[in-house]
Protein backbone atom coordinates (compact mmCIF):
# COMPACT_ATOMS: atom_id res chain seq x y z
CA UNK A 1 0.00 0.00 0.00
CA UNK A 2 1.34 3.41 -0.97
CA UNK A 3 1.67 6.44 1.30
CA UNK A 4 -0.32 9.50 0.16
CA UNK A 5 2.94 11.53 0.31
CA UNK A 6 4.15 9.42 -2.60
CA UNK A 7 1.27 10.60 -4.81
CA UNK A 8 1.44 13.77 -6.91
CA UNK A 9 -1.94 15.20 -7.92
CA UNK A 10 -2.52 18.49 -9.65
CA UNK A 11 -5.15 21.16 -9.23
CA UNK A 12 -6.59 22.06 -12.63
CA UNK A 13 -7.29 25.56 -13.88
CA UNK A 14 -11.03 25.01 -13.40
CA UNK A 15 -10.50 23.83 -9.80
CA UNK A 16 -8.27 26.75 -8.79
CA UNK A 17 -9.91 29.76 -7.15
CA UNK A 18 -8.49 33.18 -6.27
CA UNK A 19 -7.31 33.01 -2.67
CA UNK A 20 -6.36 29.31 -2.80
CA UNK A 21 -3.08 28.66 -1.01
CA UNK A 22 -0.53 25.90 -0.57
CA UNK A 23 2.82 25.33 1.12
CA UNK A 24 6.04 23.45 0.42
CA UNK A 25 8.80 22.90 3.02
CA UNK A 26 12.48 22.07 2.57
CA UNK A 27 15.63 22.25 4.74
CA UNK A 28 18.98 23.34 3.29
CA UNK A 29 21.60 20.66 3.92
CA UNK A 30 25.32 20.78 3.22
CA UNK A 31 24.86 18.22 0.42
CA UNK A 32 22.10 20.26 -1.23
CA UNK A 33 24.18 23.45 -1.04
CA UNK A 34 27.17 21.76 -2.69
CA UNK A 35 25.05 19.97 -5.29
CA UNK A 36 23.30 23.23 -6.19
CA UNK A 37 26.72 24.86 -6.68
CA UNK A 38 27.79 21.95 -8.90
CA UNK A 39 24.62 21.92 -11.00
CA UNK A 40 24.37 25.69 -11.38
CA UNK A 41 28.10 26.34 -11.76
CA UNK A 42 27.83 29.11 -9.14
CA UNK A 43 30.88 28.44 -7.00
CA UNK A 44 30.98 31.86 -5.32
CA UNK A 45 33.08 31.29 -2.18
CA UNK A 46 30.40 32.92 0.01
CA UNK A 47 28.48 29.67 -0.54
CA UNK A 48 31.33 27.18 -0.26
CA UNK A 49 34.29 28.58 1.69
CA UNK A 50 33.77 29.09 5.43
CA UNK A 51 36.86 31.28 5.86
CA UNK A 52 35.90 33.55 2.96
CA UNK A 53 32.27 33.74 4.13
CA UNK A 54 33.38 34.64 7.68
CA UNK A 55 34.82 37.88 6.24
CA UNK A 56 31.65 38.68 4.26
CA UNK A 57 28.72 40.81 5.42
CA UNK A 58 26.91 37.56 6.31
CA UNK A 59 29.72 36.23 8.58
CA UNK A 60 28.96 32.66 7.48
CA UNK A 61 28.20 30.62 4.39
CA UNK A 62 24.82 31.29 2.79
CA UNK A 63 22.65 29.54 0.22
CA UNK A 64 22.45 30.61 -3.39
CA UNK A 65 19.48 32.95 -3.78
CA UNK A 66 18.24 30.79 -6.62
CA UNK A 67 18.09 27.74 -4.33
CA UNK A 68 15.18 29.52 -2.64
CA UNK A 69 13.81 30.35 -6.08
CA UNK A 70 14.04 26.71 -7.06
CA UNK A 71 11.84 25.80 -4.08
CA UNK A 72 9.11 28.01 -5.55
CA UNK A 73 9.49 26.08 -8.80
CA UNK A 74 9.19 22.80 -6.90
CA UNK A 75 6.07 24.02 -5.09
CA UNK A 76 4.43 25.05 -8.37
CA UNK A 77 5.38 21.76 -10.05
CA UNK A 78 4.41 19.37 -7.27
CA UNK A 79 1.83 21.08 -5.03
CA UNK A 80 -0.17 23.89 -6.67
CA UNK A 81 -1.09 23.81 -9.48
CA UNK A 82 1.13 20.70 -9.60
CA UNK A 83 2.03 18.23 -12.36
CA UNK A 84 1.44 19.60 -15.84
CA UNK A 85 2.04 23.23 -14.81
CA UNK A 86 4.01 25.34 -17.29
CA UNK A 87 6.16 28.00 -15.59
CA UNK A 88 6.08 31.26 -17.57
CA UNK A 89 7.49 34.02 -15.40
CA UNK A 90 8.86 34.74 -11.93
CA UNK A 91 9.75 37.89 -10.01
CA UNK A 92 11.93 37.48 -6.93
CA UNK A 93 13.06 39.84 -4.20
CA UNK A 94 15.69 38.41 -1.84
CA UNK A 95 14.98 39.81 1.63
CA UNK A 96 17.48 38.04 3.90
CA UNK A 97 20.13 35.31 3.62
CA UNK A 98 19.35 31.62 3.89
CA UNK A 99 21.84 29.68 5.99
CA UNK A 100 22.77 26.02 6.31
CA UNK A 101 20.10 24.01 8.13
CA UNK A 102 17.45 26.70 7.61
CA UNK A 103 14.03 25.23 6.91
CA UNK A 104 12.12 27.25 4.34
CA UNK A 105 8.38 27.25 3.82
CA UNK A 106 7.14 28.38 0.42
CA UNK A 107 3.66 29.88 0.64
CA UNK A 108 1.76 30.17 -2.64
CA UNK A 109 -1.49 32.07 -3.07
CA UNK A 110 -3.57 32.38 -6.24
CA UNK A 111 -4.03 36.10 -6.92
CA UNK A 112 -5.62 35.96 -10.38
CA UNK A 113 -6.96 33.65 -13.07
CA UNK A 114 -6.66 34.95 -16.60
CA UNK A 115 -7.38 33.92 -20.19
CA UNK A 116 -5.75 30.85 -21.72
CA UNK A 117 -5.42 29.05 -18.36
CA UNK A 118 -2.95 31.63 -17.04
CA UNK A 119 -2.69 31.93 -13.26
CA UNK A 120 -0.71 34.40 -11.14
CA UNK A 121 0.44 33.31 -7.68
CA UNK A 122 1.98 35.38 -4.89
CA UNK A 123 5.11 33.67 -3.55
CA UNK A 124 6.25 34.19 0.04
CA UNK A 125 9.20 32.20 1.40
CA UNK A 126 9.94 32.21 5.13
CA UNK A 127 12.55 30.56 7.33
CA UNK A 128 11.90 28.53 10.47
CA UNK A 129 11.72 31.77 12.49
CA UNK A 130 8.92 33.15 10.32
CA UNK A 131 11.25 35.70 8.72
CA UNK A 132 10.61 36.43 5.04
CA UNK A 133 13.60 35.45 2.90
CA UNK A 134 12.05 35.79 -0.59
CA UNK A 135 8.93 37.36 -2.05
CA UNK A 136 7.61 37.60 -5.57
CA UNK A 137 5.01 36.54 -8.08
CA UNK A 138 4.83 33.58 -10.44
CA UNK A 139 2.87 33.29 -13.67
CA UNK A 140 2.01 29.84 -14.92
CA UNK A 141 -0.24 27.98 -17.32
CA UNK A 142 -2.29 25.72 -15.08
CA UNK A 143 -3.05 22.18 -16.26
CA UNK A 144 -6.49 21.51 -17.69
CA UNK A 145 -6.47 17.73 -17.27
CA UNK A 146 -6.47 16.03 -13.87
CA UNK A 147 -3.24 14.11 -13.23
CA UNK A 148 -2.38 11.79 -10.36
CA UNK A 149 0.63 9.50 -10.19
CA UNK A 150 3.38 8.13 -7.96
CA UNK A 151 6.18 10.59 -7.21
CA UNK A 152 9.35 9.51 -9.06
CA UNK A 153 12.14 8.32 -6.76
CA UNK A 154 15.40 10.16 -7.27
CA UNK A 155 18.71 8.35 -6.84
CA UNK A 156 20.67 9.14 -3.69
CA UNK A 157 23.65 11.21 -4.70
CA UNK A 158 26.61 11.36 -2.36
CA UNK A 159 29.37 13.93 -2.31
CA UNK A 160 32.99 12.92 -1.80
CA UNK A 161 34.71 15.32 0.54
Secondary structure, 3 states (H helix, E strand, C coil): CCCHHHEEECCCCCCCCCCCEEEEEEECCHHHHHHHHHHHCCCCHHHHCHHHHHCCCCCCCECCHHHHHHHHHHHHHHCCCCCCCEEEEEEEEECCCCECCCEEEEEEEEEEECHHHEEEEEEEEECCCCCEEEEEEEEEECCCCCCEEECCCCCCCCCCC
